[in-house]
Amino acid sequence: MRTLAITEAEHTGEYRLRLSFSDGTSQEVDFGSFLLKHPHPQHNRYRKLANFKRFRIERGNVVWGKDWDLLFPVSQLHQGYVGPAVY
């Protein structure tokens, strides 16, 4: 069984990304309510849209920051869910 991975990510507006997955599916995920409702010093900077747009794909994850300051479980993103960030 292959591990689910993110293969592409595109900013679609505000705090939304269209994510494509290794199983051929895609999902638009809105990170806005999480960022606004769950303040944390490590990821508050991503409330600034310019910083949010600086995501990248690394090892099958969509990540922010030099040291993966913000990332979420791929299985949650696959379902369109944004829960507590993983550190």
trRosetta pair geometry for C-beta under 8 A, 3 or more apart (Angstrom, degrees):
i j d omega theta_ij theta_ji phi_ij phi_ji
2 22 6.6 -119 132 126 127 134
3 22 7.8 53 96 52 56 153
3 60 7.0 59 116 152 111 172
4 21 6.0 -12 -169 -170 95 119
4 22 6.0 -177 -149 45 45 106
4 23 6.3 -29 -119 -23 91 111
4 60 7.7 139 118 175 45 128
4 74 5.3 177 106 125 100 125
4 75 6.4 106 64 -81 142 69
4 78 6.0 -22 166 -65 148 148
5 21 6.9 146 79 -157 39 68
5 22 4.4 54 50 -26 83 129
5 59 7.9 -114 -137 148 118 46
5 60 2.9 -78 -141 -141 106 118
5 61 7.7 -79 -148 -46 76 47
5 74 6.4 -51 -115 -144 31 160
6 9 6.2 23 165 -54 128 102
6 19 5.3 -60 -133 -166 113 110
6 20 7.0 104 -163 72 66 50
6 21 6.0 -50 -104 -100 48 62
6 22 7.7 -78 -49 -25 9 83
6 57 5.6 -138 104 -129 106 114
6 60 5.7 127 33 -178 64 53
6 61 6.2 82 26 -123 118 16
6 62 5.3 -50 96 -36 169 87
6 74 6.0 -144 -31 -127 91 108
6 77 7.0 -15 -74 100 121 146
7 20 5.0 -61 64 103 93 98
7 21 6.5 117 5 -153 94 11
7 22 5.5 127 -44 -74 112 63
7 57 7.4 52 -173 -166 13 161
7 60 7.8 -12 -67 -125 53 69
8 19 7.3 159 86 -157 58 43
8 20 4.0 22 49 37 98 119
8 57 7.2 -77 -110 -42 20 154
9 17 5.2 -8 -168 -178 98 126
9 18 7.2 155 -155 78 47 51
9 19 5.3 -8 -105 -105 81 71
9 20 7.5 -141 -65 21 42 74
9 55 6.1 -73 115 110 147 129
9 57 5.7 161 4 -58 112 105
9 62 4.9 100 -75 -105 156 124
10 17 6.6 144 70 -161 39 71
10 18 4.6 -13 60 55 98 101
11 16 7.3 108 -163 85 56 60
11 17 5.9 -44 -99 -102 46 73
11 53 5.4 3 -85 -126 157 88
11 55 7.7 147 -66 31 98 115
12 16 4.7 -60 66 108 97 108
12 17 6.5 143 7 -124 91 19
12 18 5.0 85 -44 -26 128 98
12 28 6.0 -46 37 -135 158 114
13 16 5.3 8 65 45 70 116
14 30 7.6 12 94 -139 116 94
14 32 5.8 -7 143 -71 117 133
14 49 7.2 -89 -149 -114 40 118
15 30 6.1 76 92 -167 89 65
15 31 4.4 -115 158 68 108 81
15 32 3.5 150 48 -66 134 78
15 35 6.1 -142 -137 19 155 136
15 49 7.5 -115 -71 -111 72 80
15 52 5.8 -82 -117 -170 78 158
16 28 5.8 13 -177 179 113 99
16 29 6.8 165 -149 83 65 41
16 30 4.9 -28 -93 -98 88 68
16 31 7.2 177 -87 13 33 75
16 32 7.3 -28 -50 -22 71 106
17 28 7.2 178 91 -149 36 58
17 29 5.6 -13 61 57 83 90
17 31 7.1 31 4 -14 101 114
17 55 7.0 -29 -93 46 146 162
17 62 6.7 137 129 -168 165 166
18 26 6.0 18 176 173 90 119
18 27 7.5 172 -153 87 53 33
18 28 5.0 -29 -97 -96 71 78
19 26 6.3 171 88 -155 46 70
19 27 5.4 -15 59 61 96 81
19 28 7.7 157 15 -98 71 26
19 29 5.9 11 -1 3 119 116
19 62 6.4 -98 -109 -32 119 140
19 77 5.7 -1 57 158 169 119
19 78 7.9 -103 103 -85 130 47
20 25 7.6 173 -151 96 56 38
20 26 4.6 -30 -98 -97 65 98
21 24 7.2 -35 82 33 78 22
21 25 5.1 -3 48 64 115 79
21 26 6.8 -178 7 -87 79 42
21 27 7.3 32 -22 4 116 100
21 74 7.6 126 -122 180 109 107
21 78 5.7 58 -86 -110 156 97
22 60 7.2 -25 -33 -134 127 112
23 78 8.0 53 29 -140 125 128
25 78 7.2 75 85 -155 128 89
27 77 6.7 156 78 155 134 68
27 78 6.3 147 -4 -152 149 29
27 79 7.6 52 -129 64 163 6
27 80 5.0 -137 -174 -74 125 80
28 80 7.5 26 73 -122 49 102
29 77 5.5 -45 -71 -148 160 81
29 80 5.7 -166 -98 -140 79 54
29 81 8.0 -48 -132 37 109 17
29 82 6.1 120 178 -53 111 106
30 33 6.7 53 122 4 107 92
30 82 7.2 -115 84 -2 51 135
31 34 5.5 -64 -168 46 60 115
31 35 5.7 56 140 -24 87 110
31 46 8.0 -51 133 138 135 124
31 52 7.2 175 81 -151 133 122
31 82 5.4 162 -112 -119 61 162
32 35 5.9 -63 -146 38 27 106
32 36 6.1 10 165 -7 67 114
33 36 5.9 -63 -140 46 30 104
33 37 5.5 8 168 -3 69 121
33 82 7.6 141 64 70 87 125
34 37 6.4 -69 -131 47 20 95
34 38 5.6 -25 -176 22 63 120
34 82 4.4 -99 -35 125 145 122
34 83 7.6 -162 -113 -122 129 5
34 85 7.7 124 163 -49 128 89
35 38 7.1 -64 -112 52 13 84
35 43 6.9 -118 -124 137 83 111
35 46 5.9 -114 -126 99 130 96
35 47 5.2 165 157 -89 117 74
35 52 7.5 -34 -87 -97 166 124
36 47 6.8 107 -82 -122 64 111
38 84 7.1 -169 -153 -111 158 66
38 85 7.7 167 116 -7 140 98
39 44 5.9 29 -153 -90 79 106
40 43 5.2 37 73 34 103 91
40 44 6.4 -165 72 -40 43 83
40 85 7.3 -133 46 35 154 131
41 44 5.9 -35 -128 3 26 118
42 69 5.6 -168 170 -168 92 92
42 70 7.2 157 129 -66 95 81
42 85 7.9 -153 92 94 119 149
42 87 7.0 49 103 -107 170 122
43 46 5.1 -35 -175 22 78 118
43 64 7.5 89 -129 79 93 134
43 69 6.2 155 -87 143 73 99
43 70 4.5 94 -113 -84 117 120
43 85 6.0 144 -34 -29 155 168
44 47 5.8 -26 -174 -1 55 115
45 48 6.2 -39 -180 21 56 109
45 51 5.1 -106 143 160 87 171
45 69 7.9 -8 50 136 116 156
46 51 5.1 -125 -108 112 47 110
46 52 4.8 96 -174 -85 80 73
46 64 5.6 43 -96 150 134 165
46 69 7.7 171 -40 104 120 120
46 70 5.7 -33 -25 -2 157 163
47 51 7.8 25 48 59 38 120
47 52 7.4 43 -110 -52 4 113
48 51 4.5 67 76 12 97 109
48 52 6.9 -175 86 -14 46 86
49 52 5.3 -51 -142 34 37 116
49 53 6.4 37 159 -22 67 104
50 53 6.1 -55 -153 32 28 111
50 54 7.3 32 148 -26 58 104
51 54 5.7 -52 -160 21 41 116
51 64 7.4 72 155 -168 85 126
52 55 7.2 -10 167 -36 50 100
52 64 7.3 -45 -133 -110 41 144
54 64 6.5 91 89 -140 81 86
55 62 5.4 13 175 -180 129 96
55 63 6.7 149 -157 74 78 32
55 64 5.3 -53 -101 -79 72 81
56 62 7.5 168 85 -150 26 58
56 63 6.1 -29 65 63 75 81
56 64 8.0 135 19 -92 70 38
57 60 7.3 9 -178 -112 97 11
57 61 7.0 163 -152 79 60 35
57 62 5.7 -37 -94 -94 69 61
57 63 7.6 119 -121 16 22 80
58 61 6.0 -28 69 61 67 86
58 63 5.2 -41 34 23 111 130
58 68 7.5 -118 69 -85 136 103
60 74 6.5 -19 141 -81 98 152
61 68 7.7 35 102 -132 140 119
61 71 5.3 23 165 -156 131 130
61 74 6.2 -111 -102 -63 73 103
62 71 7.0 163 84 -131 53 82
62 72 7.7 -5 65 38 93 90
62 77 7.2 142 26 -125 117 167
63 68 4.7 -56 -157 -121 132 78
63 69 7.9 119 177 38 87 56
63 70 7.0 149 -161 79 57 56
63 71 4.6 -23 -107 -82 79 112
64 68 7.6 88 60 -148 43 37
64 69 5.6 -63 100 62 83 95
64 70 4.2 0 51 54 114 104
64 71 7.2 -175 21 -62 71 65
65 68 6.1 -110 77 -5 99 1
65 69 2.9 70 5 5 166 108
65 70 6.1 108 0 12 117 76
66 69 7.5 52 38 -28 56 101
68 71 5.3 -24 -172 -19 99 126
70 85 5.5 -66 -143 -141 73 140
71 85 6.8 105 58 -163 38 89
71 86 5.5 -49 86 59 85 101
72 76 5.7 -94 158 72 107 124
72 77 5.6 118 98 -51 117 104
72 82 5.9 -67 -119 -136 161 71
72 83 6.9 132 -149 48 109 65
72 85 6.2 -77 -81 -119 74 59
72 86 6.4 142 -116 2 27 98
73 76 4.4 85 73 3 96 104
73 77 7.1 -173 93 -5 51 84
73 83 7.4 -2 27 48 107 110
73 86 6.2 107 -50 -41 72 134
74 77 5.6 -57 -148 41 37 111
74 78 6.1 47 151 -29 68 104
75 78 5.5 -47 -148 29 31 119
75 79 6.9 21 154 -9 60 105
76 79 5.9 -66 -157 43 34 104
76 81 4.4 -91 -171 83 85 98
76 82 6.8 118 139 -96 120 26
76 83 5.5 -105 -144 11 155 103
77 80 7.4 47 -171 -77 35 19
77 81 7.3 -109 -73 59 24 57
77 82 7.3 45 -92 -84 70 70
